[in-house]
Amino acid sequence: MNKSELIEKIAIGADITKASAGRALDSFIATVTEELVGGGEVALVGFGTYKVNDRAARKGRNPQTGAEIQISAAKVPSFKAGKALKDSCNS
């Protein structure tokens, strides 16, 4: 499912226009992004939690040359599914 398909489903499910659903989805994405950039997390009970994890620096290899390279540390966004979402997928 892509973004436009998701907007269509939201519009049908909430009985609103596609334009309104698109603005709502864009607002949700912007709010989650803003919170993660600020170092917070977003917990949606029953669905899951968005947060930022630290990835340590590590050594890697260039796949073309085999030369060893240093991969720098980074902050990476992550999502951990909630119990209700996991249960829905497994039923």
Distance bins in CASP14 RR format, pairs under 12 A and 6 or more apart:
PFRMAT RR
TARGET T0000
AUTHOR 0000-0000-0000
RMODE 2
METHOD distances of the structure
MODEL  1
1 7 0 0 0 0 0 1 0 0 0 0 0
1 8 0 0 0 0 1 0 0 0 0 0 0
1 9 1 0 0 1 0 0 0 0 0 0 0
1 10 0 0 0 0 0 1 0 0 0 0 0
2 8 0 0 0 0 0 1 0 0 0 0 0
2 9 0 0 0 0 0 1 0 0 0 0 0
2 25 0 0 0 0 0 1 0 0 0 0 0
3 9 0 0 0 0 0 1 0 0 0 0 0
3 10 0 0 0 0 0 1 0 0 0 0 0
3 18 0 0 0 0 0 1 0 0 0 0 0
3 21 0 0 0 0 0 1 0 0 0 0 0
3 22 0 0 0 0 1 0 0 0 0 0 0
3 25 1 0 0 1 0 0 0 0 0 0 0
3 26 0 0 0 0 1 0 0 0 0 0 0
3 28 0 0 0 0 0 1 0 0 0 0 0
3 29 0 0 0 0 1 0 0 0 0 0 0
4 10 0 0 0 0 0 1 0 0 0 0 0
4 11 0 0 0 0 0 1 0 0 0 0 0
4 18 0 0 0 0 1 0 0 0 0 0 0
4 21 0 0 0 0 0 1 0 0 0 0 0
4 22 0 0 0 0 1 0 0 0 0 0 0
4 25 0 0 0 0 0 1 0 0 0 0 0
5 11 0 0 0 0 0 1 0 0 0 0 0
5 12 0 0 0 0 0 1 0 0 0 0 0
5 18 0 0 0 0 0 1 0 0 0 0 0
5 21 0 0 0 0 0 1 0 0 0 0 0
5 22 0 0 0 0 0 1 0 0 0 0 0
5 25 0 0 0 0 0 1 0 0 0 0 0
6 12 0 0 0 0 0 1 0 0 0 0 0
6 13 0 0 0 0 0 1 0 0 0 0 0
6 18 0 0 0 0 0 1 0 0 0 0 0
6 21 0 0 0 0 1 0 0 0 0 0 0
6 22 0 0 0 0 1 0 0 0 0 0 0
6 24 0 0 0 0 0 1 0 0 0 0 0
6 25 1 0 0 1 0 0 0 0 0 0 0
6 26 0 0 0 0 0 1 0 0 0 0 0
6 28 0 0 0 0 0 1 0 0 0 0 0
6 29 0 0 0 0 0 1 0 0 0 0 0
7 13 0 0 0 0 0 1 0 0 0 0 0
7 14 0 0 0 0 0 1 0 0 0 0 0
7 16 0 0 0 0 0 1 0 0 0 0 0
7 17 0 0 0 0 1 0 0 0 0 0 0
7 18 1 0 1 0 0 0 0 0 0 0 0
7 19 0 0 0 0 1 0 0 0 0 0 0
7 20 0 0 0 0 1 0 0 0 0 0 0
7 21 1 0 1 0 0 0 0 0 0 0 0
7 22 1 0 1 0 0 0 0 0 0 0 0
7 23 0 0 0 0 1 0 0 0 0 0 0
7 24 0 0 0 0 1 0 0 0 0 0 0
7 25 1 0 1 0 0 0 0 0 0 0 0
7 26 0 0 0 0 1 0 0 0 0 0 0
7 28 0 0 0 0 0 1 0 0 0 0 0
7 29 0 0 0 0 0 1 0 0 0 0 0
8 14 0 0 0 0 0 1 0 0 0 0 0
8 16 0 0 0 0 0 1 0 0 0 0 0
8 17 0 0 0 0 0 1 0 0 0 0 0
8 18 1 0 0 1 0 0 0 0 0 0 0
8 19 0 0 0 0 0 1 0 0 0 0 0
8 21 1 0 0 1 0 0 0 0 0 0 0
8 22 0 0 0 0 1 0 0 0 0 0 0
8 25 0 0 0 0 0 1 0 0 0 0 0
9 16 0 0 0 0 0 1 0 0 0 0 0
9 18 0 0 0 0 0 1 0 0 0 0 0
9 21 0 0 0 0 1 0 0 0 0 0 0
9 22 0 0 0 0 0 1 0 0 0 0 0
9 25 0 0 0 0 0 1 0 0 0 0 0
10 16 1 0 0 1 0 0 0 0 0 0 0
10 17 0 0 0 0 0 1 0 0 0 0 0
10 18 0 0 0 0 1 0 0 0 0 0 0
10 19 0 0 0 0 0 1 0 0 0 0 0
10 20 0 0 0 0 1 0 0 0 0 0 0
10 21 1 0 1 0 0 0 0 0 0 0 0
10 22 1 0 0 1 0 0 0 0 0 0 0
10 23 0 0 0 0 0 1 0 0 0 0 0
10 24 1 0 0 1 0 0 0 0 0 0 0
10 25 1 0 0 1 0 0 0 0 0 0 0
10 26 0 0 0 0 0 1 0 0 0 0 0
10 27 0 0 0 0 0 1 0 0 0 0 0
10 28 0 0 0 0 1 0 0 0 0 0 0
11 17 1 0 0 1 0 0 0 0 0 0 0
11 18 1 0 1 0 0 0 0 0 0 0 0
11 19 0 0 0 0 1 0 0 0 0 0 0
11 20 1 0 0 1 0 0 0 0 0 0 0
11 21 1 1 0 0 0 0 0 0 0 0 0
11 22 1 0 0 1 0 0 0 0 0 0 0
11 23 0 0 0 0 0 1 0 0 0 0 0
11 24 0 0 0 0 1 0 0 0 0 0 0
11 25 0 0 0 0 1 0 0 0 0 0 0
12 18 0 0 0 0 1 0 0 0 0 0 0
12 21 0 0 0 0 1 0 0 0 0 0 0
13 20 0 0 0 0 0 1 0 0 0 0 0
13 21 0 0 0 0 1 0 0 0 0 0 0
13 24 0 0 0 0 0 1 0 0 0 0 0
14 20 0 0 0 0 1 0 0 0 0 0 0
14 21 1 0 0 1 0 0 0 0 0 0 0
14 22 0 0 0 0 0 1 0 0 0 0 0
14 24 1 0 0 1 0 0 0 0 0 0 0
14 25 0 0 0 0 0 1 0 0 0 0 0
15 21 0 0 0 0 0 1 0 0 0 0 0
16 22 0 0 0 0 1 0 0 0 0 0 0
16 23 0 0 0 0 1 0 0 0 0 0 0
16 24 1 0 0 1 0 0 0 0 0 0 0
16 25 0 0 0 0 0 1 0 0 0 0 0
17 23 0 0 0 0 1 0 0 0 0 0 0
17 24 0 0 0 0 0 1 0 0 0 0 0
18 24 0 0 0 0 0 1 0 0 0 0 0
18 25 0 0 0 0 0 1 0 0 0 0 0
19 25 0 0 0 0 0 1 0 0 0 0 0
19 26 0 0 0 0 0 1 0 0 0 0 0
20 26 0 0 0 0 0 1 0 0 0 0 0
20 27 0 0 0 0 0 1 0 0 0 0 0
21 27 0 0 0 0 0 1 0 0 0 0 0
21 28 0 0 0 0 0 1 0 0 0 0 0
22 28 0 0 0 0 1 0 0 0 0 0 0
22 29 0 0 0 0 1 0 0 0 0 0 0
22 30 0 0 0 0 0 1 0 0 0 0 0
23 29 0 0 0 0 0 1 0 0 0 0 0
23 30 0 0 0 0 0 1 0 0 0 0 0
24 30 0 0 0 0 0 1 0 0 0 0 0
24 31 0 0 0 0 0 1 0 0 0 0 0
25 31 0 0 0 0 0 1 0 0 0 0 0
25 32 0 0 0 0 0 1 0 0 0 0 0
26 32 0 0 0 0 0 1 0 0 0 0 0
26 33 0 0 0 0 0 1 0 0 0 0 0
27 33 0 0 0 0 0 1 0 0 0 0 0
27 34 0 0 0 0 0 1 0 0 0 0 0
28 34 0 0 0 0 0 1 0 0 0 0 0
28 35 0 0 0 0 0 1 0 0 0 0 0
28 42 0 0 0 0 1 0 0 0 0 0 0
28 44 0 0 0 0 0 1 0 0 0 0 0
28 47 0 0 0 0 0 1 0 0 0 0 0
28 50 0 0 0 0 0 1 0 0 0 0 0
29 35 0 0 0 0 0 1 0 0 0 0 0
29 36 0 0 0 0 0 1 0 0 0 0 0
29 42 0 0 0 0 0 1 0 0 0 0 0
29 50 0 0 0 0 0 1 0 0 0 0 0
29 77 0 0 0 0 0 1 0 0 0 0 0
30 36 0 0 0 0 0 1 0 0 0 0 0
30 37 0 0 0 0 0 1 0 0 0 0 0
30 42 0 0 0 0 0 1 0 0 0 0 0
31 37 0 0 0 0 0 1 0 0 0 0 0
31 38 0 0 0 0 0 1 0 0 0 0 0
31 40 0 0 0 0 0 1 0 0 0 0 0
31 42 1 0 0 1 0 0 0 0 0 0 0
31 44 0 0 0 0 0 1 0 0 0 0 0
31 50 0 0 0 0 0 1 0 0 0 0 0
32 38 0 0 0 0 0 1 0 0 0 0 0
32 39 0 0 0 0 0 1 0 0 0 0 0
32 40 0 0 0 0 0 1 0 0 0 0 0
32 41 0 0 0 0 1 0 0 0 0 0 0
32 42 1 0 1 0 0 0 0 0 0 0 0
32 43 0 0 0 0 0 1 0 0 0 0 0
32 44 0 0 0 0 1 0 0 0 0 0 0
32 47 0 0 0 0 0 1 0 0 0 0 0
32 48 0 0 0 0 0 1 0 0 0 0 0
32 49 0 0 0 0 0 1 0 0 0 0 0
32 50 1 0 1 0 0 0 0 0 0 0 0
32 51 0 0 0 0 0 1 0 0 0 0 0
32 52 0 0 0 0 0 1 0 0 0 0 0
32 77 0 0 0 0 1 0 0 0 0 0 0
32 79 0 0 0 0 1 0 0 0 0 0 0
33 39 0 0 0 0 0 1 0 0 0 0 0
33 40 0 0 0 0 0 1 0 0 0 0 0
33 42 0 0 0 0 1 0 0 0 0 0 0
33 50 0 0 0 0 1 0 0 0 0 0 0
33 52 0 0 0 0 0 1 0 0 0 0 0
33 77 0 0 0 0 1 0 0 0 0 0 0
34 40 0 0 0 0 1 0 0 0 0 0 0
34 42 0 0 0 0 1 0 0 0 0 0 0
34 50 0 0 0 0 0 1 0 0 0 0 0
35 41 1 0 0 1 0 0 0 0 0 0 0
35 42 1 0 1 0 0 0 0 0 0 0 0
35 43 0 0 0 0 0 1 0 0 0 0 0
35 44 0 0 0 0 0 1 0 0 0 0 0
35 49 0 0 0 0 0 1 0 0 0 0 0
35 50 1 0 0 1 0 0 0 0 0 0 0
35 51 0 0 0 0 1 0 0 0 0 0 0
35 52 0 0 0 0 1 0 0 0 0 0 0
35 77 0 0 0 0 0 1 0 0 0 0 0
36 42 1 0 0 1 0 0 0 0 0 0 0
36 49 0 0 0 0 0 1 0 0 0 0 0
36 50 1 0 0 1 0 0 0 0 0 0 0
36 51 1 0 0 1 0 0 0 0 0 0 0
36 52 1 0 1 0 0 0 0 0 0 0 0
36 53 0 0 0 0 0 1 0 0 0 0 0
36 75 0 0 0 0 1 0 0 0 0 0 0
36 76 0 0 0 0 0 1 0 0 0 0 0
36 77 1 0 1 0 0 0 0 0 0 0 0
36 78 0 0 0 0 1 0 0 0 0 0 0
36 79 0 0 0 0 0 1 0 0 0 0 0
37 50 0 0 0 0 0 1 0 0 0 0 0
37 51 0 0 0 0 0 1 0 0 0 0 0
37 52 0 0 0 0 1 0 0 0 0 0 0
37 75 0 0 0 0 1 0 0 0 0 0 0
37 77 0 0 0 0 1 0 0 0 0 0 0
38 51 0 0 0 0 0 1 0 0 0 0 0
38 52 0 0 0 0 1 0 0 0 0 0 0
38 75 0 0 0 0 0 1 0 0 0 0 0
38 77 0 0 0 0 0 1 0 0 0 0 0
39 50 0 0 0 0 0 1 0 0 0 0 0
39 51 0 0 0 0 1 0 0 0 0 0 0
39 52 1 0 1 0 0 0 0 0 0 0 0
39 53 0 0 0 0 0 1 0 0 0 0 0
39 54 0 0 0 0 0 1 0 0 0 0 0
39 75 0 0 0 0 1 0 0 0 0 0 0
39 77 0 0 0 0 0 1 0 0 0 0 0
40 49 0 0 0 0 0 1 0 0 0 0 0
40 50 0 0 0 0 1 0 0 0 0 0 0
40 51 1 0 0 1 0 0 0 0 0 0 0
40 52 1 0 0 1 0 0 0 0 0 0 0
40 53 0 0 0 0 0 1 0 0 0 0 0
40 75 0 0 0 0 0 1 0 0 0 0 0
40 77 0 0 0 0 0 1 0 0 0 0 0
41 48 0 0 0 0 0 1 0 0 0 0 0
41 49 1 0 1 0 0 0 0 0 0 0 0
41 50 1 0 0 1 0 0 0 0 0 0 0
41 51 1 1 0 0 0 0 0 0 0 0 0
41 52 1 0 0 1 0 0 0 0 0 0 0
41 53 0 0 0 0 0 1 0 0 0 0 0
41 77 0 0 0 0 0 1 0 0 0 0 0
41 78 0 0 0 0 1 0 0 0 0 0 0
41 79 0 0 0 0 0 1 0 0 0 0 0
41 80 0 0 0 0 1 0 0 0 0 0 0
42 48 0 0 0 0 1 0 0 0 0 0 0
42 49 1 0 0 1 0 0 0 0 0 0 0
42 50 1 0 1 0 0 0 0 0 0 0 0
42 51 1 0 0 1 0 0 0 0 0 0 0
42 52 0 0 0 0 0 1 0 0 0 0 0
42 77 0 0 0 0 0 1 0 0 0 0 0
42 78 0 0 0 0 0 1 0 0 0 0 0
42 79 0 0 0 0 1 0 0 0 0 0 0
42 80 0 0 0 0 0 1 0 0 0 0 0
43 49 1 0 1 0 0 0 0 0 0 0 0
43 50 0 0 0 0 1 0 0 0 0 0 0
43 51 0 0 0 0 1 0 0 0 0 0 0
43 79 0 0 0 0 0 1 0 0 0 0 0
43 80 0 0 0 0 1 0 0 0 0 0 0
43 81 0 0 0 0 0 1 0 0 0 0 0
43 82 0 0 0 0 1 0 0 0 0 0 0
44 50 0 0 0 0 1 0 0 0 0 0 0
44 51 0 0 0 0 0 1 0 0 0 0 0
44 79 0 0 0 0 0 1 0 0 0 0 0
44 80 0 0 0 0 0 1 0 0 0 0 0
44 81 0 0 0 0 0 1 0 0 0 0 0
44 82 0 0 0 0 1 0 0 0 0 0 0
44 84 0 0 0 0 1 0 0 0 0 0 0
44 85 0 0 0 0 1 0 0 0 0 0 0
45 82 0 0 0 0 1 0 0 0 0 0 0
45 83 0 0 0 0 1 0 0 0 0 0 0
45 84 0 0 0 0 1 0 0 0 0 0 0
45 85 0 0 0 0 0 1 0 0 0 0 0
46 80 0 0 0 0 0 1 0 0 0 0 0
46 81 0 0 0 0 1 0 0 0 0 0 0
46 82 1 0 1 0 0 0 0 0 0 0 0
46 83 1 0 0 1 0 0 0 0 0 0 0
46 84 1 1 0 0 0 0 0 0 0 0 0
46 85 1 0 0 1 0 0 0 0 0 0 0
46 86 0 0 0 0 1 0 0 0 0 0 0
46 87 0 0 0 0 1 0 0 0 0 0 0
46 88 0 0 0 0 1 0 0 0 0 0 0
47 79 0 0 0 0 1 0 0 0 0 0 0
47 80 0 0 0 0 0 1 0 0 0 0 0
47 81 1 0 0 1 0 0 0 0 0 0 0
47 82 1 0 0 1 0 0 0 0 0 0 0
47 83 0 0 0 0 1 0 0 0 0 0 0
47 84 1 0 0 1 0 0 0 0 0 0 0
47 85 1 0 1 0 0 0 0 0 0 0 0
47 86 0 0 0 0 0 1 0 0 0 0 0
47 87 0 0 0 0 0 1 0 0 0 0 0
47 88 0 0 0 0 1 0 0 0 0 0 0
47 89 0 0 0 0 0 1 0 0 0 0 0
48 78 0 0 0 0 0 1 0 0 0 0 0
48 79 1 0 0 1 0 0 0 0 0 0 0
48 80 1 0 0 1 0 0 0 0 0 0 0
48 81 1 0 1 0 0 0 0 0 0 0 0
48 82 1 0 1 0 0 0 0 0 0 0 0
48 83 0 0 0 0 1 0 0 0 0 0 0
48 84 0 0 0 0 1 0 0 0 0 0 0
48 85 1 0 0 1 0 0 0 0 0 0 0
48 86 0 0 0 0 1 0 0 0 0 0 0
48 88 0 0 0 0 0 1 0 0 0 0 0
49 77 0 0 0 0 0 1 0 0 0 0 0
49 78 0 0 0 0 1 0 0 0 0 0 0
49 79 1 0 0 1 0 0 0 0 0 0 0
49 80 1 0 1 0 0 0 0 0 0 0 0
49 81 0 0 0 0 1 0 0 0 0 0 0
49 82 1 0 0 1 0 0 0 0 0 0 0
49 83 0 0 0 0 0 1 0 0 0 0 0
49 85 0 0 0 0 0 1 0 0 0 0 0
50 76 0 0 0 0 0 1 0 0 0 0 0
50 77 1 0 0 1 0 0 0 0 0 0 0
50 78 1 0 0 1 0 0 0 0 0 0 0
50 79 1 0 1 0 0 0 0 0 0 0 0
50 80 0 0 0 0 1 0 0 0 0 0 0
50 81 0 0 0 0 0 1 0 0 0 0 0
50 82 0 0 0 0 0 1 0 0 0 0 0
51 75 0 0 0 0 0 1 0 0 0 0 0
51 76 0 0 0 0 0 1 0 0 0 0 0
51 77 1 0 0 1 0 0 0 0 0 0 0
51 78 1 0 0 1 0 0 0 0 0 0 0
51 79 0 0 0 0 1 0 0 0 0 0 0
51 80 1 0 0 1 0 0 0 0 0 0 0
52 74 0 0 0 0 0 1 0 0 0 0 0
52 75 1 0 1 0 0 0 0 0 0 0 0
52 76 1 0 0 1 0 0 0 0 0 0 0
52 77 1 0 1 0 0 0 0 0 0 0 0
52 78 1 0 0 1 0 0 0 0 0 0 0
52 79 0 0 0 0 0 1 0 0 0 0 0
53 73 0 0 0 0 0 1 0 0 0 0 0
53 74 0 0 0 0 1 0 0 0 0 0 0
53 75 1 0 0 1 0 0 0 0 0 0 0
53 76 1 0 1 0 0 0 0 0 0 0 0
53 77 1 0 0 1 0 0 0 0 0 0 0
53 78 1 0 1 0 0 0 0 0 0 0 0
53 79 0 0 0 0 0 1 0 0 0 0 0
53 80 0 0 0 0 1 0 0 0 0 0 0
54 72 0 0 0 0 0 1 0 0 0 0 0
54 73 1 0 0 1 0 0 0 0 0 0 0
54 74 1 0 0 1 0 0 0 0 0 0 0
54 75 1 0 1 0 0 0 0 0 0 0 0
54 76 1 0 0 1 0 0 0 0 0 0 0
54 77 0 0 0 0 0 1 0 0 0 0 0
54 78 0 0 0 0 0 1 0 0 0 0 0
55 71 0 0 0 0 1 0 0 0 0 0 0
55 72 0 0 0 0 1 0 0 0 0 0 0
55 73 1 0 0 1 0 0 0 0 0 0 0
55 74 1 0 1 0 0 0 0 0 0 0 0
55 75 1 0 0 1 0 0 0 0 0 0 0
55 76 1 0 1 0 0 0 0 0 0 0 0
55 77 0 0 0 0 0 1 0 0 0 0 0
55 78 0 0 0 0 1 0 0 0 0 0 0
56 70 0 0 0 0 0 1 0 0 0 0 0
56 71 0 0 0 0 1 0 0 0 0 0 0
56 72 0 0 0 0 1 0 0 0 0 0 0
56 73 1 0 1 0 0 0 0 0 0 0 0
56 74 0 0 0 0 1 0 0 0 0 0 0
56 75 0 0 0 0 0 1 0 0 0 0 0
56 76 0 0 0 0 0 1 0 0 0 0 0
57 69 0 0 0 0 0 1 0 0 0 0 0
57 70 1 0 0 1 0 0 0 0 0 0 0
57 71 1 0 0 1 0 0 0 0 0 0 0
57 72 1 0 1 0 0 0 0 0 0 0 0
57 73 1 0 1 0 0 0 0 0 0 0 0
57 74 0 0 0 0 1 0 0 0 0 0 0
58 68 0 0 0 0 0 1 0 0 0 0 0
58 69 0 0 0 0 1 0 0 0 0 0 0
58 70 1 0 0 1 0 0 0 0 0 0 0
58 71 1 0 1 0 0 0 0 0 0 0 0
58 72 0 0 0 0 1 0 0 0 0 0 0
58 73 0 0 0 0 1 0 0 0 0 0 0
58 74 0 0 0 0 0 1 0 0 0 0 0
59 66 0 0 0 0 0 1 0 0 0 0 0
59 67 0 0 0 0 0 1 0 0 0 0 0
59 68 1 0 1 0 0 0 0 0 0 0 0
59 69 1 0 0 1 0 0 0 0 0 0 0
59 70 1 0 0 1 0 0 0 0 0 0 0
59 71 1 0 0 1 0 0 0 0 0 0 0
59 72 0 0 0 0 0 1 0 0 0 0 0
60 66 0 0 0 0 1 0 0 0 0 0 0
60 67 0 0 0 0 1 0 0 0 0 0 0
60 68 1 0 0 1 0 0 0 0 0 0 0
60 69 1 0 1 0 0 0 0 0 0 0 0
60 70 1 0 0 1 0 0 0 0 0 0 0
60 71 1 0 1 0 0 0 0 0 0 0 0
60 72 0 0 0 0 0 1 0 0 0 0 0
61 67 1 0 0 1 0 0 0 0 0 0 0
61 68 1 0 1 0 0 0 0 0 0 0 0
61 69 1 0 0 1 0 0 0 0 0 0 0
61 70 0 0 0 0 0 1 0 0 0 0 0
61 71 0 0 0 0 1 0 0 0 0 0 0
62 68 1 0 0 1 0 0 0 0 0 0 0
62 69 1 0 1 0 0 0 0 0 0 0 0
62 70 0 0 0 0 0 1 0 0 0 0 0
62 71 0 0 0 0 0 1 0 0 0 0 0
63 69 0 0 0 0 0 1 0 0 0 0 0
79 85 0 0 0 0 1 0 0 0 0 0 0
80 86 0 0 0 0 1 0 0 0 0 0 0
81 87 0 0 0 0 1 0 0 0 0 0 0
81 88 0 0 0 0 1 0 0 0 0 0 0
81 89 1 0 0 1 0 0 0 0 0 0 0
81 90 0 0 0 0 0 1 0 0 0 0 0
82 88 0 0 0 0 1 0 0 0 0 0 0
82 89 0 0 0 0 0 1 0 0 0 0 0
82 90 0 0 0 0 0 1 0 0 0 0 0
83 89 0 0 0 0 0 1 0 0 0 0 0
83 90 0 0 0 0 0 1 0 0 0 0 0
84 90 0 0 0 0 0 1 0 0 0 0 0
84 91 0 0 0 0 0 1 0 0 0 0 0
85 91 0 0 0 0 0 1 0 0 0 0 0
END
